[in-house]
Structure formats: C-alpha cells, structure tokens
Amino acid sequence: MSTVFNTQAFTIAHADEGKFVGKGLRAFFEYRDLGIEGASGGKFGAHVIRAVPGMESPAAWHSHELEFQMVYVTKGWVVFEYEGEGEHVLREGSCVLQPPGIKHREVRHSDDMELIEIISPAEFVTQDEDTPE
C-alpha cells in the first residue's frame, strides 16, 4: 500500500521480502528491484546488484542514455574502467557518479560483490561502444 505525494508514492523495500532475479542488463549479475521505479512513475530507478558467483564479465565497452547514474558498493569489490579516467577499484563503501553518456566497462569483480545503483530515468538505452582511444 502506498500514499501518493505529488508525483511520487511512499514505498519501502525490505531485504527479506525482495528477490534477486537474473533478468537485467548483465547476465553475470542478479538484480533486486527496490520499488523506486513504480513509486516515482519511472523518473528514478534503484536496485541492488550482486555478482553471480563463478561468472565473469566480458568487459565490453558501453554507454547509457540517462541523466543520472550513481553506484555505491556495499560488499566485495568491482573494477570499472572509464573513458578518460582509467581503471578504478571500487570496494565496500566506494561511490561513483557516472556522468551521462560516459563510455565505461565492468572489468572484473569479486564473487561476493554487491552494490546499489540509482538511475534516472528508470528505463534507458544502453549502447555498445568501441574501445576508446
């Protein structure tokens, strides 16, 4: 049950009631929706992403057509590479704001990696990219 305030509804997502699903942008990750997309009418999205143990990233370059993308690592570690910024190891407590359209790739991660991603809008286009020069 939710109450609507302006264009957003009140919502709460509890970990013990949430389910991770393999349907997401990357097959080597599982996603748990936090209910933000529905409560914000699609203006925002948030989910917990965790690694599928034993699966590796193909390290493919890509970009997203969105206005906001923030990642906060809650467990383990992940290595991202960003055009013009190089490789960065994000570990528990690390946070990154990825500017709109930046070319990037997930290089590798620990089997126990878990992170929170907040995006706007909730639905966006992802494009494959050539390796930056």
C-alpha positions as CSV (number, residue, x, y, z in Angstrom):
1,M,0.0,0.0,0.0
2,S,1.3,3.4,-0.8
3,T,0.3,7.1,-0.5
4,V,0.9,9.4,-3.4
5,F,2.7,12.7,-2.7
6,N,3.0,15.0,-5.8
7,T,4.3,12.6,-8.4
8,Q,5.9,10.1,-6.1
9,A,4.5,7.4,-3.8
10,F,5.7,6.3,-0.5
11,T,7.3,2.9,-0.7
12,I,9.5,0.6,1.4
13,A,11.5,-2.4,0.2
14,H,12.7,-4.9,2.8
15,A,15.7,-7.3,2.0
16,D,13.9,-10.3,3.4
17,E,10.9,-9.7,1.1
18,G,12.9,-8.9,-2.0
19,K,14.0,-11.4,-4.6
20,F,17.1,-11.3,-6.8
21,V,16.4,-12.1,-10.5
22,G,18.8,-12.7,-13.4
23,K,16.8,-10.5,-15.7
24,G,18.8,-7.4,-16.0
25,L,21.3,-5.6,-18.1
26,R,24.2,-8.0,-17.5
27,A,23.9,-11.9,-17.3
28,F,26.8,-12.1,-14.8
29,F,24.8,-10.0,-12.3
30,E,21.5,-10.5,-10.4
31,Y,19.2,-7.6,-9.6
32,R,16.8,-6.8,-6.7
33,D,14.4,-4.0,-7.5
34,L,13.9,-1.5,-4.7
35,G,10.5,-0.3,-5.9
36,I,11.6,3.2,-6.8
37,E,10.6,3.0,-10.5
38,G,7.0,2.4,-9.7
39,A,6.9,4.9,-6.8
40,S,8.4,7.6,-9.0
41,G,6.4,7.0,-12.1
42,G,9.6,5.9,-13.9
43,K,11.6,9.1,-13.1
44,F,14.1,7.1,-11.0
45,G,15.2,3.5,-10.5
46,A,17.2,1.8,-7.8
47,H,18.2,-1.8,-7.3
48,V,20.7,-3.9,-5.5
49,I,23.1,-5.7,-7.9
50,R,25.1,-8.8,-6.9
51,A,27.6,-11.0,-8.7
52,V,26.6,-14.4,-9.9
53,P,29.5,-16.5,-8.3
54,G,31.7,-18.0,-10.9
55,M,30.6,-15.8,-13.8
56,E,32.9,-13.2,-15.3
57,S,32.3,-10.0,-17.2
58,P,33.2,-9.9,-20.9
59,A,34.5,-6.4,-20.2
60,A,32.5,-4.9,-23.0
61,W,32.6,-1.1,-23.5
62,H,29.2,0.6,-23.5
63,S,27.4,3.8,-22.6
64,H,23.9,4.7,-21.2
65,E,21.5,7.3,-22.3
66,L,20.4,8.6,-18.9
67,E,20.5,11.7,-16.8
68,F,21.9,10.2,-13.5
69,Q,23.8,7.0,-12.5
70,M,25.3,6.5,-9.1
71,V,26.9,3.3,-7.8
72,Y,27.6,2.5,-4.1
73,V,29.4,-0.7,-3.3
74,T,28.1,-2.5,-0.2
75,K,30.1,-5.7,-0.3
76,G,33.2,-7.1,-2.1
77,W,34.9,-5.1,-5.0
78,V,34.5,-4.3,-8.6
79,V,36.8,-2.8,-11.2
80,F,35.3,-0.3,-13.7
81,E,37.2,1.4,-16.5
82,Y,36.0,4.9,-17.7
83,E,37.0,6.7,-20.8
84,G,39.5,9.4,-19.9
85,E,39.6,8.3,-16.3
86,G,41.2,4.8,-16.4
87,E,40.5,1.8,-14.2
88,H,39.2,2.2,-10.7
89,V,38.7,-0.4,-8.0
90,L,35.5,0.2,-6.1
91,R,35.3,-1.6,-2.8
92,E,32.9,-1.7,0.2
93,G,32.0,2.0,0.9
94,S,33.1,3.3,-2.5
95,C,30.7,5.5,-4.5
96,V,30.9,6.7,-8.1
97,L,28.8,9.2,-10.1
98,Q,29.0,8.2,-13.8
99,P,28.3,11.2,-16.0
100,P,25.6,10.8,-18.7
101,G,27.0,9.1,-21.8
102,I,30.5,8.2,-20.4
103,K,32.0,5.2,-22.1
104,H,32.8,2.5,-19.5
105,R,33.1,-1.2,-18.8
106,E,33.0,-3.5,-15.8
107,V,36.4,-5.3,-16.0
108,R,36.1,-7.8,-13.1
109,H,34.6,-8.3,-9.7
110,S,34.7,-10.5,-6.6
111,D,32.2,-13.3,-6.3
112,D,30.7,-11.6,-3.3
113,M,30.3,-8.2,-4.9
114,E,27.1,-6.3,-4.1
115,L,26.2,-2.7,-4.9
116,I,23.4,-0.3,-5.0
117,E,22.7,1.6,-8.3
118,I,20.4,4.6,-8.5
119,I,19.5,5.8,-12.0
120,S,17.3,8.4,-13.8
121,P,15.2,7.7,-15.7
122,A,14.5,4.1,-14.6
123,E,14.3,2.9,-18.3
124,F,17.2,3.9,-20.5
125,V,19.0,2.9,-23.6
126,T,22.4,1.1,-23.4
127,Q,24.7,1.2,-26.4
128,D,27.7,-0.9,-27.3
129,E,30.8,1.2,-27.8
130,D,34.2,0.8,-29.5
131,T,37.3,0.8,-27.3
132,P,38.2,4.4,-26.6
133,E,41.5,5.7,-27.9
